Amino acid sequence: MTELQPKCNPEGIYSVKRACVELGVCHRTFMKYRVKGLIEPINPENVVRPKFTGQSIIDCWKRLAKL
């Protein structure tokens, strides 16, 4: 995880790959965060291509920074 808060647009929509880049983690680590409930997709019914808001990425980073 990056030490600096992600500078993504809070109103933007991001793919898993782009969310991983913003958080500075690999795909497997990102999926662990998702399983633990640290980040939720905006389209949970689409398991093939989940999308995430920039605000959810920032919120996830803040939760992880507190650990």
N, CA, C and O atoms as a GROMACS GRO file, in nm:
protein
  268
    1MET      N    1   0.084  -0.117   0.000
    1MET     CA    2   0.000   0.000   0.000
    1MET      C    3   0.089   0.124   0.000
    1MET      O    4   0.193   0.126   0.066
    2THR      N    5   0.048   0.225  -0.073
    2THR     CA    6   0.124   0.348  -0.077
    2THR      C    7   0.111   0.424   0.055
    2THR      O    8   0.009   0.414   0.124
    3GLU      N    9   0.213   0.498   0.088
    3GLU     CA   10   0.210   0.575   0.213
    3GLU      C   11   0.132   0.704   0.198
    3GLU      O   12   0.085   0.759   0.298
    4LEU      N   13   0.117   0.753   0.075
    4LEU     CA   14   0.043   0.876   0.050
    4LEU      C   15  -0.099   0.844   0.007
    4LEU      O   16  -0.124   0.745  -0.062
    5GLN      N   17  -0.192   0.928   0.049
    5GLN     CA   18  -0.332   0.908   0.013
    5GLN      C   19  -0.347   0.913  -0.138
    5GLN      O   20  -0.288   0.999  -0.204
    6PRO      N   21  -0.427   0.821  -0.196
    6PRO     CA   22  -0.449   0.823  -0.341
    6PRO      C   23  -0.507   0.956  -0.386
    6PRO      O   24  -0.589   1.016  -0.317
    7LYS      N   25  -0.464   1.002  -0.503
    7LYS     CA   26  -0.512   1.128  -0.557
    7LYS      C   27  -0.615   1.105  -0.667
    7LYS      O   28  -0.619   1.178  -0.766
    8CYS      N   29  -0.698   1.004  -0.649
    8CYS     CA   30  -0.801   0.976  -0.748
    8CYS      C   31  -0.922   1.068  -0.728
    8CYS      O   32  -0.944   1.122  -0.620
    9ASN      N   33  -0.998   1.083  -0.835
    9ASN     CA   34  -1.118   1.166  -0.831
    9ASN      C   35  -1.225   1.094  -0.748
    9ASN      O   36  -1.264   0.982  -0.784
   10PRO      N   37  -1.274   1.152  -0.639
   10PRO     CA   38  -1.374   1.086  -0.555
   10PRO      C   39  -1.502   1.049  -0.631
   10PRO      O   40  -1.572   0.955  -0.593
   11GLU      N   41  -1.533   1.121  -0.736
   11GLU     CA   42  -1.653   1.095  -0.814
   11GLU      C   43  -1.627   1.005  -0.934
   11GLU      O   44  -1.719   0.972  -1.008
   12GLY      N   45  -1.501   0.966  -0.954
   12GLY     CA   46  -1.465   0.882  -1.067
   12GLY      C   47  -1.501   0.736  -1.046
   12GLY      O   48  -1.527   0.692  -0.935
   13ILE      N   49  -1.503   0.662  -1.156
   13ILE     CA   50  -1.532   0.519  -1.154
   13ILE      C   51  -1.405   0.447  -1.200
   13ILE      O   52  -1.346   0.482  -1.302
   14TYR      N   53  -1.364   0.346  -1.123
   14TYR     CA   54  -1.236   0.278  -1.148
   14TYR      C   55  -1.254   0.127  -1.158
   14TYR      O   56  -1.336   0.068  -1.089
   15SER      N   57  -1.175   0.067  -1.247
   15SER     CA   58  -1.172  -0.078  -1.260
   15SER      C   59  -1.084  -0.135  -1.149
   15SER      O   60  -1.021  -0.061  -1.074
   16VAL      N   61  -1.082  -0.267  -1.138
   16VAL     CA   62  -0.999  -0.333  -1.037
   16VAL      C   63  -0.852  -0.299  -1.061
   16VAL      O   64  -0.779  -0.268  -0.967
   17LYS      N   65  -0.811  -0.304  -1.187
   17LYS     CA   66  -0.670  -0.277  -1.220
   17LYS      C   67  -0.630  -0.136  -1.179
   17LYS      O   68  -0.525  -0.115  -1.120
   18ARG      N   69  -0.714  -0.040  -1.211
   18ARG     CA   70  -0.683   0.100  -1.178
   18ARG      C   71  -0.690   0.124  -1.027
   18ARG      O   72  -0.611   0.201  -0.973
   19ALA      N   73  -0.784   0.058  -0.960
   19ALA     CA   74  -0.794   0.071  -0.814
   19ALA      C   75  -0.668   0.014  -0.747
   19ALA      O   76  -0.618   0.070  -0.649
   20CYS      N   77  -0.616  -0.096  -0.802
   20CYS     CA   78  -0.492  -0.153  -0.749
   20CYS      C   79  -0.376  -0.056  -0.764
   20CYS      O   80  -0.294  -0.041  -0.674
   21VAL      N   81  -0.371   0.012  -0.878
   21VAL     CA   82  -0.265   0.110  -0.901
   21VAL      C   83  -0.278   0.225  -0.802
   21VAL      O   84  -0.178   0.269  -0.745
   22GLU      N   85  -0.398   0.274  -0.782
   22GLU     CA   86  -0.420   0.385  -0.689
   22GLU      C   87  -0.379   0.348  -0.546
   22GLU      O   88  -0.323   0.431  -0.474
   23LEU      N   89  -0.408   0.225  -0.505
   23LEU     CA   90  -0.374   0.182  -0.369
   23LEU      C   91  -0.231   0.131  -0.358
   23LEU      O   92  -0.176   0.122  -0.248
   24GLY      N   93  -0.170   0.099  -0.471
   24GLY     CA   94  -0.033   0.049  -0.469
   24GLY      C   95  -0.023  -0.095  -0.422
   24GLY      O   96   0.073  -0.131  -0.353
   25VAL      N   97  -0.122  -0.177  -0.458
   25VAL     CA   98  -0.123  -0.317  -0.419
   25VAL      C   99  -0.144  -0.405  -0.542
   25VAL      O  100  -0.186  -0.357  -0.647
   26CYS      N  101  -0.114  -0.533  -0.528
   26CYS     CA  102  -0.137  -0.627  -0.637
   26CYS      C  103  -0.284  -0.672  -0.635
   26CYS      O  104  -0.357  -0.645  -0.540
   27HIS      N  105  -0.323  -0.740  -0.740
   27HIS     CA  106  -0.461  -0.785  -0.756
   27HIS      C  107  -0.503  -0.878  -0.642
   27HIS      O  108  -0.615  -0.868  -0.592
   28ARG      N  109  -0.415  -0.968  -0.601
   28ARG     CA  110  -0.450  -1.062  -0.493
   28ARG      C  111  -0.473  -0.989  -0.360
   28ARG      O  112  -0.566  -1.022  -0.287
   29THR      N  113  -0.389  -0.893  -0.330
   29THR     CA  114  -0.405  -0.816  -0.206
   29THR      C  115  -0.536  -0.738  -0.211
   29THR      O  116  -0.608  -0.730  -0.112
   30PHE      N  117  -0.566  -0.680  -0.327
   30PHE     CA  118  -0.690  -0.606  -0.343
   30PHE      C  119  -0.811  -0.696  -0.320
   30PHE      O  120  -0.908  -0.654  -0.256
   31MET      N  121  -0.806  -0.818  -0.370
   31MET     CA  122  -0.917  -0.912  -0.350
   31MET      C  123  -0.931  -0.948  -0.203
   31MET      O  124  -1.043  -0.969  -0.155
   32LYS      N  125  -0.821  -0.956  -0.130
   32LYS     CA  126  -0.828  -0.982   0.015
   32LYS      C  127  -0.898  -0.866   0.085
   32LYS      O  128  -0.979  -0.888   0.175
   33TYR      N  129  -0.867  -0.743   0.044
   33TYR     CA  130  -0.935  -0.627   0.102
   33TYR      C  131  -1.085  -0.635   0.075
   33TYR      O  132  -1.166  -0.603   0.161
   34ARG      N  133  -1.120  -0.678  -0.045
   34ARG     CA  134  -1.261  -0.688  -0.082
   34ARG      C  135  -1.332  -0.796   0.000
   34ARG      O  136  -1.445  -0.774   0.044
   35VAL      N  137  -1.268  -0.909   0.019
   35VAL     CA  138  -1.328  -1.018   0.098
   35VAL      C  139  -1.348  -0.973   0.244
   35VAL      O  140  -1.447  -1.010   0.307
   36LYS      N  141  -1.253  -0.895   0.295
   36LYS     CA  142  -1.263  -0.846   0.433
   36LYS      C  143  -1.365  -0.733   0.447
   36LYS      O  144  -1.396  -0.692   0.559
   37GLY      N  145  -1.416  -0.682   0.336
   37GLY     CA  146  -1.515  -0.575   0.341
   37GLY      C  147  -1.456  -0.437   0.352
   37GLY      O  148  -1.526  -0.343   0.388
   38LEU      N  149  -1.328  -0.422   0.321
   38LEU     CA  150  -1.264  -0.290   0.328
   38LEU      C  151  -1.299  -0.202   0.209
   38LEU      O  152  -1.289  -0.080   0.217
   39ILE      N  153  -1.341  -0.264   0.099
   39ILE     CA  154  -1.383  -0.189  -0.019
   39ILE      C  155  -1.496  -0.267  -0.087
   39ILE      O  156  -1.490  -0.390  -0.097
   40GLU      N  157  -1.597  -0.195  -0.133
   40GLU     CA  158  -1.713  -0.257  -0.196
   40GLU      C  159  -1.733  -0.199  -0.336
   40GLU      O  160  -1.718  -0.078  -0.355
   41PRO      N  161  -1.769  -0.283  -0.434
   41PRO     CA  162  -1.795  -0.232  -0.568
   41PRO      C  163  -1.930  -0.161  -0.575
   41PRO      O  164  -2.018  -0.185  -0.493
   42ILE      N  165  -1.945  -0.074  -0.674
   42ILE     CA  166  -2.073  -0.005  -0.693
   42ILE      C  167  -2.170  -0.092  -0.769
   42ILE      O  168  -2.290  -0.063  -0.773
   43ASN      N  169  -2.120  -0.200  -0.831
   43ASN     CA  170  -2.206  -0.294  -0.904
   43ASN      C  171  -2.181  -0.437  -0.856
   43ASN      O  172  -2.121  -0.516  -0.929
   44PRO      N  173  -2.224  -0.471  -0.735
   44PRO     CA  174  -2.193  -0.603  -0.678
   44PRO      C  175  -2.253  -0.720  -0.756
   44PRO      O  176  -2.206  -0.833  -0.743
   45GLU      N  177  -2.356  -0.694  -0.837
   45GLU     CA  178  -2.415  -0.802  -0.915
   45GLU      C  179  -2.327  -0.844  -1.033
   45GLU      O  180  -2.344  -0.954  -1.086
   46ASN      N  181  -2.234  -0.760  -1.074
   46ASN     CA  182  -2.144  -0.791  -1.185
   46ASN      C  183  -2.013  -0.844  -1.128
   46ASN      O  184  -1.925  -0.766  -1.090
   47VAL      N  185  -1.999  -0.975  -1.120
   47VAL     CA  186  -1.879  -1.034  -1.061
   47VAL      C  187  -1.763  -1.038  -1.160
   47VAL      O  188  -1.648  -1.056  -1.120
   48VAL      N  189  -1.791  -1.021  -1.290
   48VAL     CA  190  -1.686  -1.027  -1.392
   48VAL      C  191  -1.609  -0.895  -1.398
   48VAL      O  192  -1.486  -0.896  -1.407
   49ARG      N  193  -1.680  -0.783  -1.394
   49ARG     CA  194  -1.616  -0.652  -1.405
   49ARG      C  195  -1.667  -0.556  -1.299
   49ARG      O  196  -1.745  -0.465  -1.329
   50PRO      N  197  -1.624  -0.574  -1.175
   50PRO     CA  198  -1.669  -0.482  -1.070
   50PRO      C  199  -1.604  -0.344  -1.090
   50PRO      O  200  -1.490  -0.334  -1.136
   51LYS      N  201  -1.675  -0.242  -1.054
   51LYS     CA  202  -1.626  -0.104  -1.062
   51LYS      C  203  -1.630  -0.042  -0.922
   51LYS      O  204  -1.714  -0.076  -0.839
   52PHE      N  205  -1.539   0.050  -0.899
   52PHE     CA  206  -1.526   0.112  -0.768
   52PHE      C  207  -1.520   0.263  -0.784
   52PHE      O  208  -1.465   0.314  -0.881
   53THR      N  209  -1.579   0.332  -0.688
   53THR     CA  210  -1.572   0.478  -0.691
   53THR      C  211  -1.439   0.524  -0.633
   53THR      O  212  -1.375   0.452  -0.555
   54GLY      N  213  -1.398   0.642  -0.673
   54GLY     CA  214  -1.276   0.699  -0.618
   54GLY      C  215  -1.287   0.719  -0.468
   54GLY      O  216  -1.189   0.702  -0.395
   55GLN      N  217  -1.406   0.755  -0.423
   55GLN     CA  218  -1.426   0.776  -0.279
   55GLN      C  219  -1.409   0.645  -0.202
   55GLN      O  220  -1.354   0.645  -0.092
   56SER      N  221  -1.455   0.533  -0.259
   56SER     CA  222  -1.438   0.405  -0.190
   56SER      C  223  -1.291   0.366  -0.183
   56SER      O  224  -1.248   0.302  -0.086
   57ILE      N  225  -1.214   0.402  -0.284
   57ILE     CA  226  -1.069   0.376  -0.283
   57ILE      C  227  -1.002   0.458  -0.174
   57ILE      O  228  -0.918   0.406  -0.100
   58ILE      N  229  -1.039   0.584  -0.164
   58ILE     CA  230  -0.982   0.672  -0.061
   58ILE      C  231  -1.022   0.623   0.078
   58ILE      O  232  -0.939   0.620   0.169
   59ASP      N  233  -1.148   0.584   0.094
   59ASP     CA  234  -1.195   0.533   0.224
   59ASP      C  235  -1.122   0.405   0.263
   59ASP      O  236  -1.088   0.386   0.379
   60CYS      N  237  -1.099   0.318   0.166
   60CYS     CA  238  -1.025   0.195   0.192
   60CYS      C  239  -0.884   0.228   0.239
   60CYS      O  240  -0.834   0.169   0.334
   61TRP      N  241  -0.819   0.322   0.172
   61TRP     CA  242  -0.684   0.362   0.210
   61TRP      C  243  -0.682   0.416   0.353
   61TRP      O  244  -0.592   0.384   0.430
   62LYS      N  245  -0.781   0.497   0.387
   62LYS     CA  246  -0.789   0.554   0.523
   62LYS      C  247  -0.807   0.444   0.628
   62LYS      O  248  -0.746   0.450   0.735
   63ARG      N  249  -0.892   0.344   0.598
   63ARG     CA  250  -0.911   0.232   0.691
   63ARG      C  251  -0.780   0.157   0.711
   63ARG      O  252  -0.744   0.122   0.823
   64LEU      N  253  -0.710   0.132   0.602
   64LEU     CA  254  -0.584   0.057   0.610
   64LEU      C  255  -0.475   0.138   0.678
   64LEU      O  256  -0.389   0.081   0.746
   65ALA      N  257  -0.477   0.269   0.662
   65ALA     CA  258  -0.375   0.353   0.725
   65ALA      C  259  -0.389   0.353   0.876
   65ALA      O  260  -0.291   0.374   0.947
   66LYS      N  261  -0.510   0.328   0.927
   66LYS     CA  262  -0.532   0.324   1.072
   66LYS      C  263  -0.483   0.196   1.136
   66LYS      O  264  -0.461   0.191   1.257
   67LEU      N  265  -0.467   0.089   1.055
   67LEU     CA  266  -0.425  -0.040   1.109
   67LEU      C  267  -0.279  -0.040   1.149
   67LEU      O  268  -0.228  -0.141   1.196
   0.00000   0.00000   0.00000
